[in-house]
Amino acid sequence: MLLTIDIGNTTTSLGLFEETANKDNTYNLLHRWDISTSLNNTPDEYGSTISNLIGINGYTVEHIKSTSICSVVPSITSTFTKMSEFYFNCSPLVIGTGIKTGINISYDSPRDVGTDRIVDAAAALQLYGGPAIIVDLGTATVFDAIDEKGTYLGGAITPGIEIAAETLFQKGSQLHRVELKAPPQAIGKNTIHSLQSGLLFGFADLIRGMIKRFKSELKNPDTTVIGTGGLVHEINQKENLFDIINPNLTITGLAIIYNLNKN
């Protein structure tokens, strides 16, 4: 089996896939887990946590034959590499320079593009084709664009909804944390609904506006819009922002890229 590891700033997402790819270069996802990303965890701590998750679902570490990693936290990439080597007895495929992705990158400095963004683009192109706009709702809200030829064009980055909410609660002495769900209407009649309106509807309109701008620059109003990330369902409440919602886009992209590089 193949274990894919998407190391994010807040959460690390894990995907357990069948080792053999399907005819369309995709993999069957067996399980997905999300664990907290911690700069202080050791390879043993991560290894123990992941081994327990695998065991709960009826597998053992011996079932894992390969691992594939992308990371936006370079300081702990080596931690997961060591964990993979010790617990699963395999050297991981770490997405970076020199790795085949199936994506051409049109960016001022290709090395500056986050590997998770390239993995998302590779998955979007393989699964849905281009042109496409990817909106990844995580710690940051990240927009990426690929054209019909499979070229990664670039994108935009804004603070994520949880970062914005946390800053608001920390700086506003009379504001308190609220559940991230859509209120009855945009004009809030109380503080809770006012906060929910600003966070949910405000971010939804930000996303809608950015999608409109991207489509205009791509010169294709029919561009496929793909939503992913841990908050994709929360932000899409009562909205119709995305043509496709795939929370597993990144971990699936890691499996696709692994297949491109395994020979």
C-alpha positions in Angstrom: 0.0 0.0 0.0 1.0 3.6 -0.5 0.8 6.2 2.3 0.6 9.8 1.2 1.5 12.6 3.6 0.4 16.2 3.1 2.2 18.3 5.8 0.3 21.6 6.3 0.9 24.4 8.8 -1.9 23.3 11.1 -2.9 19.8 9.9 -1.1 16.9 8.3 -3.4 14.8 6.1 -2.7 11.1 5.5 -4.0 9.0 2.7 -3.8 5.2 2.5 -4.0 4.0 -1.1 -3.8 0.7 -2.9 -0.3 0.3 -4.3 -1.3 -0.4 -7.9 -2.7 2.4 -10.0 -5.8 2.2 -12.1 -5.7 2.4 -15.9 -6.4 6.2 -15.6 -3.4 6.8 -13.4 -5.5 7.1 -10.2 -5.5 5.1 -7.0 -8.2 3.7 -4.8 -8.3 5.6 -1.5 -8.8 3.2 1.4 -8.6 5.6 4.3 -7.9 9.2 5.2 -6.8 10.7 8.5 -5.9 14.2 9.7 -3.5 14.8 12.6 -2.1 18.0 14.1 1.1 19.3 12.8 3.6 19.9 15.6 7.1 21.2 15.2 8.1 19.5 18.4 7.0 15.9 17.6 9.8 13.4 17.0 9.8 10.7 14.3 8.7 8.2 16.9 5.8 10.3 18.0 4.5 10.7 14.5 5.3 7.0 13.7 3.4 5.8 16.8 0.4 7.9 15.9 0.2 6.8 12.3 0.9 3.2 13.1 -2.0 3.2 15.6 -4.3 4.8 13.0 -3.3 2.1 10.5 -3.8 -0.6 13.1 -7.2 0.5 14.1 -8.3 0.1 10.5 -7.0 -3.5 10.3 -3.6 -3.0 8.7 0.0 -3.2 9.9 3.0 -1.1 9.1 4.2 -4.0 6.9 1.4 -3.3 4.5 2.9 0.1 3.7 5.4 -0.4 0.8 5.8 3.2 -0.3 5.3 6.8 1.0 4.9 10.1 -0.8 5.3 13.5 0.9 4.6 17.2 0.2 5.3 19.8 2.8 4.8 23.5 3.5 6.8 23.2 6.7 10.4 22.4 5.6 11.6 22.2 9.2 9.7 19.0 9.8 10.0 17.3 6.4 13.0 15.5 7.6 11.1 14.3 10.7 8.6 12.5 8.4 11.3 11.2 6.2 13.0 9.6 9.2 9.7 8.3 10.4 9.0 6.7 7.0 12.4 5.1 6.8 12.2 3.6 10.3 8.5 2.6 10.6 7.8 1.7 7.0 11.2 0.7 5.9 11.1 2.9 2.7 12.6 6.1 1.5 9.7 8.5 0.7 9.2 10.4 -2.5 9.4 14.0 -1.3 7.9 16.4 -3.8 10.5 19.0 -4.9 13.0 19.9 -7.6 13.6 17.1 -10.0 10.4 15.2 -9.4 8.1 14.5 -12.3 4.7 16.1 -11.8 3.1 16.2 -15.2 2.8 20.0 -14.8 4.6 22.8 -16.6 5.2 25.7 -14.3 5.0 29.3 -15.6 6.1 31.2 -12.6 8.8 33.9 -12.1 10.7 31.5 -9.8 9.3 27.9 -10.0 11.1 27.0 -6.8 8.9 29.5 -4.9 5.7 27.6 -5.6 4.5 25.6 -2.6 4.8 21.9 -3.4 1.2 21.4 -2.2 0.0 23.8 -4.9 1.8 21.8 -7.6 0.4 18.6 -6.2 -3.1 20.1 -6.3 -2.5 21.2 -9.9 -1.3 17.8 -10.9 -4.3 16.1 -9.4 -6.7 18.6 -11.0 -5.2 18.2 -14.4 -5.3 14.4 -14.2 -8.8 14.1 -12.7 -10.6 16.9 -14.4 -8.5 18.5 -17.1 -7.8 22.1 -17.8 -8.4 24.9 -17.7 -9.1 24.8 -14.0 -9.1 27.1 -10.9 -8.3 25.4 -7.6 -9.4 27.0 -4.3 -7.7 25.4 -1.3 -9.3 26.4 2.0 -6.8 25.7 4.8 -4.6 27.8 7.0 -4.4 30.1 4.0 -6.9 30.4 1.3 -5.0 29.6 -1.9 -6.1 30.1 -5.5 -4.3 28.4 -8.4 -4.8 28.4 -12.1 -3.9 25.9 -14.8 -4.6 26.4 -18.5 -6.0 23.9 -21.0 -2.4 22.7 -21.9 -1.6 21.7 -18.3 0.5 24.7 -17.5 0.5 26.0 -14.0 0.1 29.8 -14.3 0.2 31.0 -10.7 -2.4 32.2 -8.3 -3.2 34.2 -5.2 -2.9 33.7 -1.4 -5.1 35.2 1.3 -5.3 34.6 5.0 -7.5 31.6 5.8 -10.9 32.0 7.4 -9.7 30.5 10.7 -6.7 32.8 10.9 -8.9 35.8 10.2 -11.4 34.6 12.8 -8.7 34.0 15.5 -7.1 37.4 14.9 -10.5 39.0 15.2 -11.2 37.3 18.5 -7.8 38.1 19.9 -7.9 41.8 18.9 -11.6 42.4 19.7 -12.1 42.3 23.4 -15.8 42.0 23.2 -15.8 39.5 20.4 -16.0 35.7 21.1 -15.5 32.6 19.1 -18.4 31.4 17.1 -19.3 28.3 15.2 -18.3 28.6 11.5 -21.8 28.2 10.0 -23.9 30.4 7.8 -26.3 32.7 9.7 -29.9 33.2 8.5 -29.1 36.4 6.6 -26.2 38.7 5.8 -27.6 41.5 8.1 -26.9 40.0 11.5 -29.3 40.8 14.3 -26.9 39.8 17.0 -23.1 39.6 17.5 -23.0 35.9 16.8 -24.8 36.2 13.5 -22.9 39.3 12.6 -19.6 37.5 13.0 -20.8 34.5 11.1 -22.0 36.7 8.3 -18.7 38.5 8.0 -16.6 35.3 8.2 -18.8 33.0 6.0 -20.5 35.3 3.6 -17.5 37.7 3.5 -15.1 35.0 2.6 -17.6 33.4 0.1 -17.8 36.7 -1.7 -14.0 37.1 -1.6 -13.7 33.7 -3.2 -16.4 34.4 -5.8 -14.7 37.7 -6.7 -11.3 36.0 -7.2 -12.8 33.3 -9.3 -14.4 35.9 -11.5 -11.1 37.7 -11.9 -9.3 34.4 -12.7 -11.8 33.4 -15.3 -11.5 36.8 -16.9 -7.7 36.5 -17.1 -8.0 32.9 -18.4 -10.5 34.2 -21.0 -12.7 31.2 -20.4 -15.9 31.6 -18.4 -16.4 27.8 -18.4 -13.2 27.1 -16.5 -13.7 24.3 -14.0 -13.6 25.5 -10.4 -12.4 22.9 -7.8 -12.8 23.4 -4.1 -10.6 21.5 -1.6 -9.1 21.9 1.9 -10.3 21.3 5.4 -12.8 24.2 5.3 -14.3 23.7 1.9 -17.7 22.5 3.1 -18.0 25.2 5.7 -17.4 28.0 3.3 -19.6 26.5 0.6 -22.7 26.5 2.9 -25.7 28.0 1.0 -23.2 29.1 -1.7 -22.5 27.6 -5.1 -18.9 28.5 -5.4 -17.4 25.3 -6.9 -18.1 23.0 -9.8 -16.4 20.2 -8.0 -15.6 19.6 -4.3 -12.7 17.2 -3.6 -11.3 17.4 -0.1 -8.8 14.6 -1.0 -7.3 16.5 -3.9 -3.8 16.9 -2.4 -3.4 13.3 -1.0 -4.7 12.0 -4.3 -2.2 14.2 -6.2 0.6 12.7 -4.2 -0.5 9.2 -5.3 -0.6 10.4 -8.9 2.9 11.9 -8.8 4.2 8.8 -7.0 3.0 6.8 -10.0 4.8 9.1 -12.4 8.1 8.6 -10.6 8.1 5.0 -9.4 9.8 3.6 -12.5 
